[in-house]
Amino acid sequence: SRRLSGQPEKNSSVHPHDSVVQCSGDANTTMNFSIVLLTLLNIVSAHAFTTPADSLQLGRSRTSTALEADVSGTPTDRSRADELFETYDVDGNGLIDRDEFDAIVSKMNSSSRRREFISVLTAGLGSLVVATEKNTFAFGQKTLRSKYLEPLAESKQNQLFPTALLSSDLDDSIWRTLKARGFSPQNTLFGHSVCADEVNMRKEQTIDLMTSRWEEAFTLGGLAGLPFAGKSGFGAYLHHVPDDGKLLILFAPHVGIDEEGRVGSLQRDGQAAVSTACGAAIGAYKELQKRGKTKEDDLVVFQQENSRQFDPQLKEIIALLAPRLKGIENSEDSIAFITYQMYGIIRELIQSCIVDTKDLFDSASEVAVVGGIMVNRRKGGDFFQPLSFESLRREQSAPDDL
């Protein structure tokens, strides 16, 4: 997101000297220099050992001959060559001596510096445009949300996830907090443990924004957001951190809310039907219902069956969720209850990875962990219900609550 493409537009014809002409503020002058340089190099290469030490004897006839060979040889080209030659043959003696050649080189160097300045300026302006594009999107999203709100979904979200933040607000808040502690894209490796569902990777939402902010990301999570990369994956993540750098981990289960206000339901882009989110967590809950671990829950949109035999991640989710269902009968919403339980499971697994990694601070100087629940919405942008934000430094025995 912060890179500028240097490739030509489609169907454009590219010549080796096009970039010289296009980058210059004065195309004709630059073309003049290019032709003179081409001519001089041709002649010098042929006569390098025959020119006097104090003068390059470049005659008008030689220049015309070189241009005929190296350009197009038309009368117009020869006339142009004569015009160029007269421009730089200051004393009019029909020869370009060393002083006149030095003047040509000086102008060429000046043009090169100008092109370099323009290139740097263009790159800087381009980077600024890219950097502000996301801010513009976030501003527009907040300003216009009232125009396309889903009232039932908004009401349900406020009821069950009352302090949820828009993705852009979460990204900005984390950035401002950690920047004050010395975190930067150069010294920080961002890692996330969220569900592999593609809805969590949408542009301008939490993972996309934070990956752009911190410039790269390590994936720790699998289905339902559990860190299925395990301790081996966490160890690899740790050993990829910049020398004496910092780790930033975001973890979260996710849940959808559709326009009817149904929690666990989401209408995805390009689909007319409503599907589940998080499908893995809801699938585990349904399986536990079938096993009699909890009473039957009439989930209107979640009746699909999963008969796959190879499903190691779902089996682990079921095993971890099974002992956490006490109290679900009295909850405001069973799927919201399950989602909060999934948050607790992921938090414990992430903490275990950190505590059990004995060489953590051999590679990193600080690790910050953000935990919460991602709320997927069809319209108006995704939200994040923050539930924890802690950071532990090398010399500390207990984390700071941020």
C-alpha positions, 0 to 999 in steps of 0.5 A, a space after each residue: 500500500 505504500 509502494 509506487 509502481 514504476 511499470 508503464 501503462 498497458 499498450 504503451 510503447 516504451 523506448 529506452 530514452 522515454 523515461 529521460 524525456 518524461 521525467 524532465 521538465 523540459 523535454 526538448 532540452 533533454 532530447 538535445 542532450 540525449 542526441 549530443 551524448 549519443 553522438 559524442 559516445 559514438 565518436 569517442 568510442 571510435 577515436 578515443 586513442 587518437 584525440 589530443 590530450 587537451 582537446 576533443 576534436 569533434 568536427 561538423 562532418 563527423 557529427 553529421 556522419 554519426 547522426 546519420 548512422 545512429 539516428 535516422 539519417 533524414 535531412 531534418 535530422 542532419 539539420 537538427 544536428 547542425 543546429 545542435 552543434 552550433 549551439 555548443 560550438 561557442 567559438 564557431 570554429 567548427 570544433 567542440 574543444 574541451 571547454 565546450 565539452 565540459 559545458 555540455 557535461 555540466 548541463 547534462 549533470 544539471 538535467 540529471 539532478 533536476 530529473 532526480 529531484 522531480 522523481 523524489 518529489 513525485 514519489 513523495 507526493 504519491 506516498 502522501 496520496 496513498 497514506 491519506 486515502 485510508 483516512 479519507 475512506 474512514 472519514 467518509 464512512 463515519 460521515 455517511 453511516 447514517 445514510 445506509 444504517 441497518 437499524 436492527 443490526 445497529 440496535 443489536 450491536 449496541 446491546 451486545 457489544 456496547 463499546 465496539 469501535 469502527 475498524 479505522 478507530 481501533 487501528 488509530 487508537 492502537 497506533 497512537 498508544 503504541 507509538 508513544 511506547 516506541 513501536 514503529 513499522 520498522 521495529 515491530 512485527 504484527 501478528 494476528 490470530 483471527 478466523 481464516 474467514 475471508 470476511 475478516 480480510 476485507 479492504 479497509 477493515 481491521 486486519 487490512 488496516 493494521 497490516 498496512 499500518 505495520 507493513 506486514 503481518 504473521 498469521 497465527 490463527 485458524 478457524 474461529 480465531 484460535 492460534 492453530 499455528 501453535 507454539 511452533 508457529 509462535 516461535 517462528 513469529 518471534 524469531 522473525 521480529 527485527 533485532 531487539 524489536 517489538 511484537 504486536 498481537 491482535 486476537 479475536 473471534 468474529 461474529 456477524 449481525 445481519 440486517 434483521 439483527 440476527 447475531 451469527 448471521 451475515 449476508 456476504 458480498 455476491 450472495 443472496 442467501 444468508 450464511 453463518 459467521 463464525 461458521 466454525 464456532 456455531 458449528 461446534 455449538 450445534 455439534 455440542 447440542 446434538 451430543 446433549 451438552 446443552 438443550 436444543 437451540 432453535 437457530 433459524 439460519 444455522 441448520 446446515 449439517 457438516 459430515 466431513 470426517 477430516 476436521 481436526 480444527 473443528 474437533 479441537 474447537 468443540 473440545 475447548 468449548 464444551 466445558 464453557 456452556 454453563 449459563 448459556 440458557 440465561 444469556 441474552 443471545 446464545 451466539 453472542 454468549 458463544 462468541 465471548 466464550 471463544 474470546 476467552 479460549 483464544 486469550 488463554 491460548 495466546 497467553 500460554 504461547 507467550 508464557 511458555 516461550 522462554 526465549 521471548 525476550 532474547 529476541 524481542 524487547 516488548 510484546 503488546 497484545 490486543 484482544 476483542 471481538 470482530 463484528 462483521 456487518 454487511 453495511 457501514 463497516 466492521 466493528 471491534 469490541 475491545 476487551 483487553 490491551 496489555 503490553 509486557 516489557 523485557 524488564 517487567 514481571 507483570 504487563 501494563 494495562 493499556 
